[in-house]
Amino acid sequence: MIRIQEADFDIGAELSALTAARADIGAVVTFTGQVRGQADGGPLTELRIEHYPGMTERELERVEQEAKERFGLQASLIVHRHGALKPGDNIVLVIAASRHRDAAFDAARFMMDSVKSRAPFWKCEKGPGGDRWVEAKADDDTARTRWHKKDAAE
């Protein structure tokens, strides 16, 4: 399941809803990304996240489906927020539930790496010095290529 929304999410409620009455799940890994209060050494007052409606949902659905197939997940969830966010606000939630912990850990990392490098989101940081659009980071692409290397080795 994937969702893109402006409203905050409740991590505990999302986890409970995903795993309720599921006796086939032995491991659950969650990742929550939050807005930092600093950006490039200066204070951050707001992070505005924009996305391409329709395209973003399709890409997140592909990421989740790929993770399910690749890691044999029992359940999964990706929630990503958009709009104006303040330092400390939640941005993204990834939950991977599987029979065993290794698959859950790997799937959660795969989904997050893929969201960062594949999904069409744009971030604008606001601070005392004005607005600044965030450029893609080489580390995000490097993280994504880790999964391609694993594919080649298998």
DSSP file (Angstrom, degrees, kcal/mol; ACC not computed):
  #  RESIDUE AA STRUCTURE BP1 BP2  ACC     N-H-->O    O-->H-N    N-H-->O    O-->H-N    TCO  KAPPA ALPHA  PHI   PSI    X-CA   Y-CA   Z-CA
    1    1 A M              0   0    0      0, 0.0    77,-1.9     0, 0.0     2,-0.3   0.000 360.0 360.0 360.0 140.3    0.0    0.0    0.0
    2    2 A I  E     -a   78   0A   0     75,-0.2     2,-0.3     2,-0.0    77,-0.2  -0.964 360.0-177.8-131.1 151.2    1.2    3.5   -0.8
    3    3 A R  E     -a   79   0A   0     75,-2.2    77,-2.4    -2,-0.3     2,-0.5  -0.990  13.8-163.2-146.9 141.8   -0.1    6.9    0.1
    4    4 A I  E     +a   80   0A   0     -2,-0.3     2,-0.3    75,-0.2    77,-0.2  -0.998  33.0 153.1-121.1 127.0    1.0   10.5   -0.6
    5    5 A Q  E     -a   81   0A   0     75,-2.0    77,-1.5    -2,-0.5     4,-0.1  -0.976  51.4-136.2-152.8 158.4   -0.6   13.0    1.7
    6    6 A E  S    S+     0   0    0     -2,-0.3    -1,-0.1    75,-0.2    75,-0.1   0.831  82.6  86.0 -82.5 -36.6   -0.3   16.4    3.3
    7    7 A A  S    S-     0   0    0      1,-0.1    -2,-0.1    74,-0.1    75,-0.1  -0.240  85.6-106.2 -68.9 152.1   -1.4   15.3    6.7
    8    8 A D        -     0   0    0     73,-0.1     2,-0.3     1,-0.1    -1,-0.1  -0.208  33.4-133.6 -66.1 166.3    0.9   13.8    9.3
    9    9 A F        -     0   0    0     70,-0.1     2,-0.7    -4,-0.1    81,-0.1  -0.903   6.8-127.9-124.0 155.1    0.8   10.0   10.0
   10   10 A D     >  -     0   0    0     -2,-0.3     4,-2.6     1,-0.2     5,-0.2  -0.910  15.9-158.2-103.2 110.1    0.8    8.1   13.2
   11   11 A I  H  > S+     0   0    0     -2,-0.7     4,-2.5     1,-0.2     5,-0.2   0.910  91.1  48.1 -57.8 -46.8    3.6    5.5   13.1
   12   12 A G  H  > S+     0   0    0      1,-0.2     4,-2.5     2,-0.2    -1,-0.2   0.905 112.8  47.8 -62.2 -43.0    2.0    3.2   15.7
   13   13 A A  H  > S+     0   0    0      2,-0.2     4,-2.5     1,-0.2    -1,-0.2   0.896 112.4  49.5 -65.7 -40.2   -1.4    3.3   14.1
   14   14 A E  H  X S+     0   0    0     -4,-2.6     4,-2.0     2,-0.2    -2,-0.2   0.922 112.6  47.5 -64.3 -43.7    0.0    2.6   10.7
   15   15 A L  H  X S+     0   0    0     -4,-2.5     4,-1.9    -5,-0.2    -2,-0.2   0.923 113.0  48.3 -63.2 -45.4    2.0   -0.3   12.0
   16   16 A S  H  X S+     0   0    0     -4,-2.5     4,-1.4     1,-0.2    -2,-0.2   0.914 111.5  49.5 -62.0 -44.0   -1.0   -1.7   13.9
   17   17 A A  H  < S+     0   0    0     -4,-2.5    -1,-0.2     1,-0.2    -2,-0.2   0.878 112.3  48.3 -63.9 -37.7   -3.2   -1.5   10.9
   18   18 A L  H  < S+     0   0    0     -4,-2.0    -1,-0.2     1,-0.2    -2,-0.2   0.839 121.8  32.7 -72.5 -33.2   -0.7   -3.2    8.6
   19   19 A T  H >< S+     0   0    0     -4,-1.9     3,-1.7    -5,-0.2    -1,-0.2   0.437  81.7 135.5-106.9  -0.3    0.0   -6.1   11.0
   20   20 A A  T 3< S-     0   0    0     -4,-1.4     3,-0.1     1,-0.3    -3,-0.0  -0.241  83.9  -5.5 -56.2 130.5   -3.4   -6.6   12.7
   21   21 A A  T 3  S+     0   0    0      1,-0.2     2,-0.7     2,-0.0    -1,-0.3   0.771  95.4 139.6  57.9  31.5   -4.5  -10.3   12.9
   22   22 A R    <   +     0   0    0     -3,-1.7     3,-0.5     1,-0.1    -1,-0.2  -0.903  22.8 169.6-109.2 106.3   -1.4  -11.4   10.8
   23   23 A A  S    S+     0   0    0     -2,-0.7    -1,-0.1     1,-0.2    -2,-0.0   0.444  72.3  71.3 -90.7  -1.6    0.1  -14.6   12.2
   24   24 A D  S    S+     0   0    0     50,-0.0     2,-0.5     2,-0.0    -1,-0.2   0.426  78.5  91.4 -93.3   0.6    2.3  -14.9    9.0
   25   25 A I        +     0   0    0     -3,-0.5    74,-0.3     1,-0.1     3,-0.1  -0.848  38.4 165.5-101.9 127.2    4.6  -12.0   10.0
   26   26 A G        +     0   0    0     72,-2.5     2,-0.3    -2,-0.5    73,-0.2   0.553  67.8  29.6-111.9 -14.4    7.7  -12.7   12.0
   27   27 A A  E     -B   98   0A   0     71,-2.2    71,-2.4    73,-0.2     2,-0.4  -0.994  55.9-171.9-150.2 139.4    9.6   -9.4   11.5
   28   28 A V  E     -B   97   0A   0     -2,-0.3     2,-0.4    69,-0.2    69,-0.2  -0.997   4.8-172.0-133.1 128.6    8.7   -5.8   10.9
   29   29 A V  E     -B   96   0A   0     67,-2.6    67,-2.6    -2,-0.4     2,-0.4  -0.979   6.9-170.1-120.2 132.1   11.1   -3.0   10.1
   30   30 A T  E     -B   95   0A   0     -2,-0.4     2,-0.4    65,-0.2    65,-0.2  -0.910   8.3-168.5-120.0 149.5   10.1    0.6   10.0
   31   31 A F  E     -B   94   0A   0     63,-2.4    63,-2.6    -2,-0.4     2,-0.5  -0.997   4.3-172.0-132.7 131.6   11.9    3.7    8.7
   32   32 A T  E     -B   93   0A   0     -2,-0.4     2,-0.4    61,-0.2    61,-0.2  -0.989   7.8-157.1-124.5 124.6   10.7    7.2    9.4
   33   33 A G  E     -B   92   0A   0     59,-2.4    58,-3.6    -2,-0.5    59,-1.2  -0.831  15.0-170.7 -98.0 138.4   12.3   10.2    7.8
   34   34 A Q  E     -B   90   0A   0     -2,-0.4     2,-0.4    56,-0.3    56,-0.2  -0.865  30.3 -96.4-126.8 159.5   11.9   13.6    9.5
   35   35 A V        -     0   0    0     54,-2.5    53,-2.8    51,-0.3     2,-0.1  -0.617  39.7-139.3 -75.5 125.7   12.7   17.2    8.6
   36   36 A R        -     0   0    0     -2,-0.4    53,-0.1    51,-0.2    -1,-0.0  -0.469   8.9-132.9 -80.0 158.3   16.0   18.3   10.1
   37   37 A G  S    S+     0   0    0     -2,-0.1     7,-2.8    50,-0.1     2,-0.4   0.439  86.9  61.3 -89.9  -1.5   16.4   21.8   11.6
   38   38 A Q  E     -D   43   0B   0      5,-0.3     2,-0.4     7,-0.0    -2,-0.1  -0.948  56.1-176.9-127.7 146.8   19.6   22.5    9.7
   39   39 A A  E >  S-D   42   0B   0      3,-3.1     3,-2.1    -2,-0.4    -2,-0.0  -0.946  75.9 -18.5-144.1 121.0   20.4   22.7    6.0
   40   40 A D  T 3  S-     0   0    0     -2,-0.4    -1,-0.0     1,-0.3    -2,-0.0   0.877 128.9 -50.3  48.9  42.8   23.9   23.3    4.6
   41   41 A G  T 3  S+     0   0    0      1,-0.2    -1,-0.3     0, 0.0    -3,-0.0   0.359 121.9  94.2  84.2  -6.4   25.1   24.6    7.9
   42   42 A G  E <  S-D   39   0B   0     -3,-2.1    -3,-3.1     1,-0.1    -1,-0.2  -0.763  83.5 -86.1-116.5 164.1   22.2   27.1    8.4
   43   43 A P  E     -D   38   0B   0      0, 0.0     2,-0.5     0, 0.0    -5,-0.3  -0.367  35.4-144.5 -68.6 145.7   18.9   26.9   10.2
   44   44 A L        +     0   0    0     -7,-2.8    83,-0.2    83,-0.1     3,-0.1  -0.942  19.5 177.5-110.8 129.0   15.9   25.5    8.3
   45   45 A T        +     0   0    0     81,-3.2     2,-0.3    -2,-0.5    82,-0.2   0.698  69.2   1.9-101.8 -24.9   12.5   27.1    9.0
   46   46 A E  E     -E  126   0C   0     80,-1.5    80,-3.0    40,-0.2     2,-0.5  -0.978  51.5-152.3-161.1 147.0   10.5   25.1    6.5
   47   47 A L  E     -EF 125  85C   0     38,-2.9    38,-2.6    -2,-0.3     2,-0.6  -0.986  15.6-160.4-122.1 119.2   10.8   22.3    3.9
   48   48 A R  E     -EF 124  84C   0     76,-2.8    76,-2.6    -2,-0.5     2,-0.5  -0.885   6.7-163.8-102.0 124.8    8.3   22.4    1.1
   49   49 A I  E     -EF 123  83C   0     34,-2.4    34,-2.9    -2,-0.6     2,-0.3  -0.933   7.8-177.5-112.4 126.7    7.9   19.1   -0.8
   50   50 A E  E     -E  122   0C   0     72,-2.9    72,-2.8    -2,-0.5     2,-0.3  -0.836   2.5-175.6-116.9 157.3    6.2   19.0   -4.2
   51   51 A H  E     -E  121   0C   0     -2,-0.3    70,-0.2    70,-0.2    31,-0.0  -0.932  34.5-106.3-146.4 169.9    5.4   16.0   -6.3
   52   52 A Y     >  -     0   0    0     68,-1.2     4,-2.8    -2,-0.3     3,-0.4  -0.847  43.5-132.6-101.0  97.1    4.1   15.0   -9.7
   53   53 A P  T  4 S+     0   0    0      0, 0.0     2,-1.3     0, 0.0     0, 0.0  -0.167  86.1  12.8 -55.1 141.3    0.5   13.7   -9.0
   54   54 A G  T  > S+     0   0    0      1,-0.2     4,-2.1     0, 0.0     5,-0.1  -0.428 124.8  60.0  89.4 -58.7   -0.2   10.4  -10.8
   55   55 A M  H  > S+     0   0    0     -2,-1.3     4,-2.2    -3,-0.4     5,-0.2   0.903 103.5  50.9 -66.8 -41.3    3.4    9.8  -11.7
   56   56 A T  H  X S+     0   0    0     -4,-2.8     4,-2.5     2,-0.2     5,-0.2   0.933 110.3  48.5 -63.9 -45.9    4.6    9.8   -8.1
   57   57 A E  H  > S+     0   0    0     -5,-0.3     4,-2.5     1,-0.2    -1,-0.2   0.926 111.1  50.9 -60.3 -44.9    1.9    7.2   -7.1
   58   58 A R  H  X S+     0   0    0     -4,-2.1     4,-2.0     1,-0.2    -1,-0.2   0.904 111.1  48.0 -61.0 -40.9    2.8    5.0  -10.0
   59   59 A E  H  X S+     0   0    0     -4,-2.2     4,-2.4     2,-0.2    -1,-0.2   0.918 111.6  48.9 -68.5 -41.5    6.5    5.0   -9.2
   60   60 A L  H  X S+     0   0    0     -4,-2.5     4,-2.6     1,-0.2    -1,-0.2   0.884 109.9  52.9 -65.0 -36.3    5.9    4.3   -5.5
   61   61 A E  H  X S+     0   0    0     -4,-2.5     4,-2.5    -5,-0.2    -1,-0.2   0.900 109.4  49.2 -63.2 -40.0    3.6    1.4   -6.4
   62   62 A R  H  X S+     0   0    0     -4,-2.0     4,-2.6     2,-0.2    -2,-0.2   0.918 110.9  50.1 -63.8 -43.4    6.3    0.0   -8.6
   63   63 A V  H  X S+     0   0    0     -4,-2.4     4,-2.2     2,-0.2    -2,-0.2   0.943 113.3  45.4 -60.0 -48.4    8.9    0.3   -5.8
   64   64 A E  H  X S+     0   0    0     -4,-2.6     4,-2.4     1,-0.2    -2,-0.2   0.921 113.5  48.9 -64.0 -43.9    6.6   -1.4   -3.3
   65   65 A Q  H  X S+     0   0    0     -4,-2.5     4,-2.4     1,-0.2     5,-0.2   0.907 110.7  51.0 -63.1 -41.7    5.7   -4.2   -5.8
   66   66 A E  H  X S+     0   0    0     -4,-2.6     4,-2.8     1,-0.2    -1,-0.2   0.907 110.5  49.5 -61.6 -41.9    9.3   -4.8   -6.6
   67   67 A A  H  X S+     0   0    0     -4,-2.2     4,-2.6    -5,-0.2     6,-0.4   0.911 109.8  51.3 -64.3 -42.2   10.2   -5.0   -2.9
   68   68 A K  H  X>S+     0   0    0     -4,-2.4     4,-1.2     1,-0.2     5,-0.8   0.932 116.0  40.7 -60.3 -45.7    7.3   -7.5   -2.3
   69   69 A E  H  <5S+     0   0    0     -4,-2.4    -2,-0.2     2,-0.2    -1,-0.2   0.914 118.2  46.2 -69.6 -43.0    8.5   -9.7   -5.2
   70   70 A R  H  <5S+     0   0    0     -4,-2.8    -2,-0.2    -5,-0.2    -1,-0.2   0.865 126.5  25.9 -69.6 -38.8   12.2   -9.4   -4.4
   71   71 A F  H  <5S-     0   0    0     -4,-2.6    -1,-0.2    -5,-0.2    -2,-0.2   0.379 100.4-119.8-112.1   2.8   12.0  -10.0   -0.7
   72   72 A G  T  <5 -     0   0    0     -4,-1.2    27,-0.4    -5,-0.2    -3,-0.2   0.905  42.7-168.9  62.4  43.7    8.9  -12.1   -0.3
   73   73 A L      < -     0   0    0     -5,-0.8    25,-0.3    -6,-0.4    -1,-0.1  -0.319  26.7-155.3 -68.6 146.6    7.1   -9.5    1.9
   74   74 A Q  S    S-     0   0    0     23,-2.7     2,-0.3     1,-0.4    24,-0.2   0.778  80.9  -9.1 -84.4 -33.4    3.9  -10.4    3.7
   75   75 A A  E     - C   0  97A   0     22,-1.8    22,-2.7     2,-0.0    -1,-0.4  -0.981  65.5-179.8-160.2 157.0    2.9   -6.7    3.9
   76   76 A S  E     - C   0  96A   0     -2,-0.3     2,-0.3    20,-0.2    20,-0.2  -0.987   6.3-165.9-158.6 162.7    4.4   -3.3    3.2
   77   77 A L  E     - C   0  95A   0     18,-2.0    18,-2.6    -2,-0.3     2,-0.4  -0.975   6.1-171.5-154.9 137.7    3.6    0.4    3.3
   78   78 A I  E     +aC   2  94A   0    -77,-1.9   -75,-2.2    -2,-0.3     2,-0.4  -0.984  10.6 178.3-128.6 121.4    5.1    3.6    2.0
   79   79 A V  E     +aC   3  93A   0     14,-2.6    14,-2.7    -2,-0.4     2,-0.4  -0.992   4.0 179.9-120.5 127.9    3.6    6.9    3.1
   80   80 A H  E     -aC   4  92A   0    -77,-2.4   -75,-2.0    -2,-0.4    12,-0.2  -0.995  14.5-144.8-130.5 133.8    5.2   10.2    1.9
   81   81 A R  E     -a    5   0A   0     10,-2.7     2,-0.3    -2,-0.4   -75,-0.2  -0.551  12.7-170.6 -92.6 159.1    4.1   13.7    2.7
   82   82 A H        +     0   0    0    -77,-1.5     2,-0.2    -2,-0.2   -32,-0.2  -0.916  43.6  52.2-138.6 168.5    4.0   16.8    0.6
   83   83 A G  E    S-F   49   0C   0    -34,-2.9   -34,-2.4    -2,-0.3     2,-0.5  -0.645  98.9 -18.6 103.1-163.7    3.4   20.4    1.3
   84   84 A A  E     -F   48   0C   0    -36,-0.2     2,-0.3    -2,-0.2   -36,-0.2  -0.717  65.3-178.2 -87.5 122.0    5.0   22.7    3.9
   85   85 A L  E     -F   47   0C   0    -38,-2.6   -38,-2.9    -2,-0.5    -2,-0.1  -0.906  15.0-143.0-122.5 148.9    6.7   20.9    6.7
   86   86 A K    >   -     0   0    0     -2,-0.3     3,-2.5   -40,-0.2   -51,-0.3  -0.694  42.1 -74.9-105.2 158.8    8.5   22.2    9.8
   87   87 A P  T 3  S+     0   0    0      0, 0.0   -51,-0.2     0, 0.0    -1,-0.1  -0.279 122.3  26.5 -52.4 134.5   11.7   20.9   11.5
   88   88 A G  T 3  S+     0   0    0    -53,-2.8   -52,-0.1     1,-0.3     2,-0.1   0.181  92.2 128.3  93.9 -15.7   10.8   17.7   13.4
   89   89 A D    <   -     0   0    0     -3,-2.5   -54,-2.5     1,-0.1    -1,-0.3  -0.386  65.7-107.4 -70.6 150.1    7.8   16.9   11.2
   90   90 A N  E     +B   34   0A   0    -56,-0.2   -56,-0.3     1,-0.2     3,-0.1  -0.542  36.9 174.1 -72.4 142.0    7.5   13.4    9.7
   91   91 A I  E     +     0   0A   0    -58,-3.6   -10,-2.7     1,-0.4     2,-0.3   0.727  60.7   9.7-111.2 -51.9    8.2   13.2    5.9
   92   92 A V  E     -BC  33  80A   0    -59,-1.2   -59,-2.4   -12,-0.2     2,-0.4  -0.970  51.7-164.0-139.7 146.3    8.2    9.5    5.0
   93   93 A L  E     -BC  32  79A   0    -14,-2.7   -14,-2.6    -2,-0.3     2,-0.4  -0.998   7.8-176.8-130.9 128.8    7.3    6.2    6.5
   94   94 A V  E     -BC  31  78A   0    -63,-2.6   -63,-2.4    -2,-0.4     2,-0.4  -0.995   2.9-176.3-123.7 129.3    8.4    2.8    5.1
   95   95 A I  E     -BC  30  77A   0    -18,-2.6   -18,-2.0    -2,-0.4     2,-0.5  -0.995   3.6-174.7-127.2 129.8    7.2   -0.5    6.7
   96   96 A A  E     -BC  29  76A   0    -67,-2.6   -67,-2.6    -2,-0.4     2,-0.5  -0.990   3.8-174.1-123.6 123.8    8.4   -3.9    5.6
   97   97 A A  E     +BC  28  75A   0    -22,-2.7   -23,-2.7    -2,-0.5   -22,-1.8  -0.974  16.8 149.9-121.6 128.3    6.9   -7.0    7.1
   98   98 A S  E     -B   27   0A   0    -71,-2.4   -72,-2.5    -2,-0.5   -71,-2.2  -0.829  58.0 -97.7-143.8 179.8    8.1  -10.5    6.3
   99   99 A R  S    S+     0   0    0    -27,-0.4     2,-0.3    -2,-0.3   -71,-0.1   0.844 107.1  31.4 -71.0 -33.4    8.5  -13.9    7.8
  100  100 A H  S  > S-     0   0    0    -73,-0.1     4,-1.5   -74,-0.1     3,-0.2  -0.916  79.0-120.9-132.6 154.1   12.1  -13.3    8.7
  101  101 A R  H  > S+     0   0    0     -2,-0.3     4,-3.0     1,-0.2     5,-0.3   0.848 104.6  59.9 -64.8 -39.3   14.2  -10.3    9.8
  102  102 A D  H  > S+     0   0    0      1,-0.2     4,-2.7     2,-0.2     5,-0.2   0.928 107.9  46.0 -57.8 -45.2   16.8  -10.3    7.0
  103  103 A A  H  > S+     0   0    0     -3,-0.2     4,-2.6     1,-0.2    -1,-0.2   0.898 113.3  50.1 -63.8 -40.1   14.1   -9.9    4.3
  104  104 A A  H  X S+     0   0    0     -4,-1.5     4,-2.3     2,-0.2    -2,-0.2   0.927 113.0  45.5 -66.3 -44.5   12.4   -7.1    6.3
  105  105 A F  H  X S+     0   0    0     -4,-3.0     4,-2.2     2,-0.2     5,-0.2   0.950 116.3  45.5 -62.1 -48.7   15.6   -5.1    6.9
  106  106 A D  H  X S+     0   0    0     -4,-2.7     4,-2.7    -5,-0.3    -2,-0.2   0.910 113.4  49.8 -62.5 -42.5   16.7   -5.5    3.2
  107  107 A A  H  X S+     0   0    0     -4,-2.6     4,-2.9    -5,-0.2     5,-0.2   0.907 109.8  50.4 -64.8 -42.4   13.2   -4.6    1.9
  108  108 A A  H  X S+     0   0    0     -4,-2.3     4,-2.3    -5,-0.2    -1,-0.2   0.926 114.0  44.9 -62.3 -44.0   12.9   -1.5    4.1
  109  109 A R  H  X S+     0   0    0     -4,-2.2     4,-2.8    -5,-0.2     5,-0.2   0.916 113.5  50.7 -66.3 -42.6   16.3   -0.3    2.9
  110  110 A F  H  X S+     0   0    0     -4,-2.7     4,-2.5    -5,-0.2    -2,-0.2   0.935 111.6  47.6 -59.5 -47.6   15.6   -1.1   -0.7
  111  111 A M  H  X S+     0   0    0     -4,-2.9     4,-2.6     2,-0.2    -2,-0.2   0.925 114.5  45.7 -62.5 -44.3   12.2    0.8   -0.6
  112  112 A M  H  X S+     0   0    0     -4,-2.3     4,-2.4    -5,-0.2    -2,-0.2   0.930 113.2  49.1 -67.0 -44.1   13.8    3.8    1.0
  113  113 A D  H  X S+     0   0    0     -4,-2.8     4,-1.5     1,-0.2    -1,-0.2   0.903 114.2  47.3 -58.9 -40.7   16.8    3.9   -1.4
  114  114 A S  H  X>S+     0   0    0     -4,-2.5     4,-2.6    -5,-0.2     5,-0.7   0.892 109.5  51.9 -70.3 -40.5   14.4    3.6   -4.3
  115  115 A V  H  X5S+     0   0    0     -4,-2.6     4,-1.2     1,-0.2    -2,-0.2   0.940 111.3  48.8 -59.4 -46.7   12.0    6.3   -3.1
  116  116 A K  H  <5S+     0   0    0     -4,-2.4    -1,-0.2     1,-0.2    -2,-0.2   0.841 123.0  31.2 -63.4 -34.1   14.9    8.7   -2.7
  117  117 A S  H  <5S+     0   0    0     -4,-1.5    -1,-0.2    -5,-0.2    -2,-0.2   0.653 129.0  29.7-102.6 -16.3   16.3    8.0   -6.2
  118  118 A R  H  <5S+     0   0    0     -4,-2.6    -3,-0.2    -5,-0.1    -2,-0.1   0.739  90.6  90.1-116.3 -30.9   13.3    7.2   -8.3
  119  119 A A  S  <<S-     0   0    0     -4,-1.2     2,-1.9    -5,-0.7   -63,-0.1  -0.503  77.7-119.5 -78.7 137.6   10.2    9.0   -7.0
  120  120 A P        +     0   0    0      0, 0.0   -68,-1.2     0, 0.0     2,-0.4  -0.517  59.0 140.0 -80.2  81.4    9.5   12.5   -8.5
  121  121 A F  E     -E   51   0C   0     -2,-1.9     2,-0.4   -70,-0.2   -70,-0.2  -0.924  33.6-159.6-116.2 146.3    9.6   14.6   -5.4
  122  122 A W  E     -E   50   0C   0    -72,-2.8   -72,-2.9    -2,-0.4     2,-0.4  -0.989   5.2-156.0-127.5 139.3   11.1   18.1   -5.2
  123  123 A K  E     -E   49   0C   0     11,-0.4    11,-3.0    -2,-0.4     2,-0.5  -0.945   7.1-169.2-120.8 133.7   12.2   19.8   -2.0
  124  124 A C  E     -EG  48 133C   0    -76,-2.6   -76,-2.8    -2,-0.4     2,-0.4  -0.980  13.8-151.1-120.8 119.0   12.6   23.5   -1.3
  125  125 A E  E     -EG  47 132C   0      7,-3.1     7,-2.2    -2,-0.5     2,-0.4  -0.728   7.7-158.4 -90.5 136.1   14.4   24.5    1.9
  126  126 A K  E     +EG  46 131C   0    -80,-3.0   -81,-3.2    -2,-0.4   -80,-1.5  -0.949  26.9 139.2-115.9 134.7   13.5   27.8    3.5
  127  127 A G  E >   - G   0 130C   0      3,-1.4     3,-2.2    -2,-0.4   -83,-0.1  -0.881  67.8 -70.0-155.2-175.0   15.7   29.6    5.9
  128  128 A P  T 3  S+     0   0    0      0, 0.0     3,-0.1     0, 0.0   -84,-0.1   0.772 128.2  55.7 -57.6 -27.2   17.0   33.1    6.8
  129  129 A G  T 3  S-     0   0    0      1,-0.3     2,-0.2     3,-0.0    -3,-0.0   0.435 118.0-105.6 -86.5   1.1   19.0   33.2    3.6
  130  130 A G  E <   -G  127   0C   0     -3,-2.2    -3,-1.4     2,-0.0    -1,-0.3  -0.696  56.6 -28.3 110.5-164.8   16.0   32.5    1.4
  131  131 A D  E     -G  126   0C   0     -2,-0.2     2,-0.3    -5,-0.2    -5,-0.2  -0.656  50.3-176.3 -94.1 146.8   14.7   29.6   -0.5
  132  132 A R  E     -G  125   0C   0     -7,-2.2    -7,-3.1    -2,-0.3     2,-0.3  -0.945  21.8-135.6-145.8 121.8   16.9   26.9   -2.0
  133  133 A W  E     -G  124   0C   0     -2,-0.3     2,-0.4    -9,-0.2    -9,-0.2  -0.588  30.6-121.1 -73.7 135.1   15.8   23.9   -4.1
  134  134 A V        -     0   0    0    -11,-3.0   -11,-0.4    -2,-0.3     2,-0.2  -0.650  23.1-140.4 -83.0 126.1   17.6   20.7   -3.0
  135  135 A E        -     0   0    0     -2,-0.4     2,-0.0     1,-0.1    -1,-0.0  -0.486  30.6 -91.9 -79.9 154.0   19.7   19.0   -5.6
  136  136 A A        -     0   0    0     -2,-0.2     2,-0.4     1,-0.1    -1,-0.1  -0.385  44.8-126.7 -61.4 143.9   19.8   15.2   -6.0
  137  137 A K    >>  -     0   0    0      1,-0.1     4,-1.2    -3,-0.1     3,-0.8  -0.784   3.6-137.6-100.1 139.1   22.6   13.7   -3.9
  138  138 A A  H 3> S+     0   0    0     -2,-0.4     4,-2.5     1,-0.2     5,-0.2   0.841 104.7  64.4 -59.7 -33.4   25.2   11.4   -5.4
  139  139 A D  H 3> S+     0   0    0      1,-0.2     4,-2.4     2,-0.2    -1,-0.2   0.854  97.6  55.0 -60.0 -34.9   24.8    9.2   -2.3
  140  140 A D  H <> S+     0   0    0     -3,-0.8     4,-1.8     2,-0.2    -1,-0.2   0.909 110.0  45.0 -66.3 -41.4   21.2    8.5   -3.2
  141  141 A D  H  X S+     0   0    0     -4,-1.2     4,-2.3     2,-0.2    -2,-0.2   0.884 112.0  52.7 -68.0 -37.9   22.2    7.2   -6.6
  142  142 A T  H  X S+     0   0    0     -4,-2.5     4,-1.2     1,-0.2    -2,-0.2   0.912 108.3  51.0 -62.5 -42.5   25.0    5.2   -5.0
  143  143 A A  H  X S+     0   0    0     -4,-2.4     4,-0.6     1,-0.2     3,-0.3   0.893 110.2  50.0 -62.0 -39.6   22.5    3.6   -2.6
  144  144 A R  H >X S+     0   0    0     -4,-1.8     3,-1.1     1,-0.2     4,-0.9   0.901 105.6  55.4 -67.3 -39.9   20.3    2.7   -5.5
  145  145 A T  H 3X S+     0   0    0     -4,-2.3     4,-2.3     1,-0.3    -1,-0.2   0.765  92.4  72.8 -67.0 -22.9   23.2    1.1   -7.5
  146  146 A R  H 3X S+     0   0    0     -4,-1.2     4,-1.6    -3,-0.3    -1,-0.3   0.894  97.6  49.2 -53.9 -39.6   23.9   -1.2   -4.5
  147  147 A W  H <X S+     0   0    0     -3,-1.1     4,-1.6    -4,-0.6    -1,-0.2   0.821 107.9  52.5 -74.3 -30.6   20.7   -3.1   -5.4
  148  148 A H  H  X S+     0   0    0     -4,-0.9     4,-2.1     2,-0.2    -1,-0.2   0.874 107.7  52.6 -70.5 -36.5   21.7   -3.4   -9.0
  149  149 A K  H  X S+     0   0    0     -4,-2.3     4,-1.8     1,-0.2    -2,-0.2   0.887 107.4  51.7 -64.4 -39.0   25.0   -4.9   -8.0
  150  150 A K  H  X S+     0   0    0     -4,-1.6     4,-1.1     1,-0.2    -1,-0.2   0.882 108.2  52.8 -64.5 -37.5   23.2   -7.4   -5.8
  151  151 A D  H  < S+     0   0    0     -4,-1.6     3,-0.5     1,-0.2    -2,-0.2   0.923 109.1  48.6 -62.0 -44.0   21.1   -8.4   -8.8
  152  152 A A  H  < S+     0   0    0     -4,-2.1    -1,-0.2     1,-0.2    -2,-0.2   0.838 109.9  52.3 -66.7 -33.0   24.2   -8.9  -11.0
  153  153 A A  H  <        0   0    0     -4,-1.8    -1,-0.2     1,-0.2    -2,-0.2   0.718 360.0 360.0 -76.1 -20.8   25.8  -11.1   -8.3
  154  154 A E     <        0   0    0     -4,-1.1    -1,-0.2    -3,-0.5    -2,-0.2   0.480 360.0 360.0 -82.6 360.0   22.7  -13.4   -7.9
